[in-house]
Every structure is written in structure tokens, then in C-alpha cells.
Amino acid sequence: RLGSTQTRDSTYQPHHALHRPPSPAELTTSHLVAAGAHLGHARQHSHRSALPLVYGTRAGISYIDLRQTLPALRRAAQVVKGVVERDGKVLFVGSLKGTEQAVWINAHRLGENGYGVTKWLPGTISNAKEVFGWSEIPAPPAAATAEEGTGANRGRRSPASAAPKMTPLSFKPDLLVLLSPTLNRHALREATQNQVPTIGLVDTDLDPRSVTYAIPANDDSPRAVELIAGVLGMAGKDGLRAKHER
């Protein structure tokens, strides 16, 4: 059979990463390349421990080996699914400008098991009572996704999704997803000190040993962050469905 096998459904569309991300099984290296996940930092800024994740350099720029990114991302997706299925709490943390929607949409996909923050407050895990007092943490705002409706109903909150989540005396999530670890070093440090497992996008300037489950990828690209967060969010959604079916 001659000719292209690419169709409208399989063609990469940037907005699909946010509203219709692929599942971990459907994800390919083509998606990652199109999102710019392979672009690393300048060679002189590369961390020594990240060198095994580098495919090569060109024009002084390090390129991430996506053959390692794909299985690492699928492994992290299984971790998210397992945590949610066992009724664990997953906290998405992303401070990169332009990725705020990705944080809220994917936290919302996890339902009552999902939380999201775009600005980390030191002490959120280790000193939650003093940081939040007796206030309430609002639930992630209902995001307009393709599967949740369009038109006039898009973006509206249901009474259940608008209900705030009570702040516990010690807010300790079961899993921390760091979409921009270099911008949230305080969050990474707190999670490590409190034995909270972490999933993080690891660029070439970061030690991959600093997170529990490292995903080699460009953490400076909003498209790459949206794609990877979407894959993890869809895995968490599958875990939520499995939890409700039990």
C-alpha cells in the first residue's frame, strides 16, 4: 500500500493535547516530537547525571532521547492510575506560564482524588495547618473538555465540582506530579523530606535522581507539558473509573 496513512484523527493538533490527549497506549514518539519534548538545554548547561538521557547534540543544543521518554511516561501513567484506583490523592504542580489550564483540567479529571496548584506555598505539605489555617481548599475549577460538553454548557461547574475540599490538619498527598520541577524546587524538597513519591519532567539541566519517577522531556515547552500532563490525567481518569467500578 502506497501513500500516507495519516488521517485527520491521527494528525497532531496542538489543542488536542489539552482537551483530547492520547491515552498512554496511544502515545507515540511522533506526538512527543511534535510537542517539542525532545529539545533540551545548551550542552554546557547539561547536568552530568542527565547525560544518559541525551540522544546527541546539534548546534550546541542537547536532544533528549525520546526512546527513553515513552516507556518512562507510560510507567508514570501506571503509577498515577494505581494511586487513584486505591483512592490516593494526586497533586499536580505547574508554575510554567501558559500551562495553568493543563494543571486544572487534569486535576479535574481525577475528580475527588485530584488537586492542582500553580504557585507553591512553602509548607504546604510539612506545615499545612499553619499555611492554610482552618480554611478550605477549593476544588479544581471545572474545565471545558471535549468529553464534558460544548457550547453553552462548556466551562460551567456542577454543584459537586464547585464544592470546596476541606483542608486536612496535615495535607500529605500520596503522589506529587511536578510539571516544572526546576521552578518548584521547594515542592520537590518538601515531598522528599516527607516521603511523598514524585513524578517529574526532567530536562537536561536537572538531576533525574531528584524525583522518584523521572520523565525525560523538555519542561520549558508549554505544548510538551500539556501533552504529558494530559497523558497522566487520562491515566488517572481510568484509575478513577476502576475505583468506582470496584
Secondary structure as UniProt FT lines:
FT   TURN            8..10
FT   TURN            14..15
FT   HELIX           16..19
FT   TURN            24..26
FT   HELIX           29..34
FT   TURN            35..38
FT   STRAND          39..42
FT   HELIX           43..45
FT   HELIX           48..53
FT   STRAND          54..58
FT   TURN            59..60
FT   STRAND          61..64
FT   HELIX           66..85
FT   TURN            86..87
FT   STRAND          90..93
FT   TURN            97..98
FT   HELIX           100..109
FT   HELIX           111..113
FT   STRAND          114..117
FT   TURN            122..127
FT   HELIX           128..132
FT   TURN            133..134
FT   STRAND          136..137
FT   HELIX           146..148
FT   HELIX           151..153
FT   TURN            154..155
FT   HELIX           159..162
FT   STRAND          165..166
FT   STRAND          175..178
FT   HELIX           181..183
FT   HELIX           185..193
FT   TURN            194..195
FT   STRAND          198..202
FT   TURN            204..205
FT   HELIX           208..210
FT   STRAND          213..216
FT   TURN            219..220
FT   HELIX           222..245
//
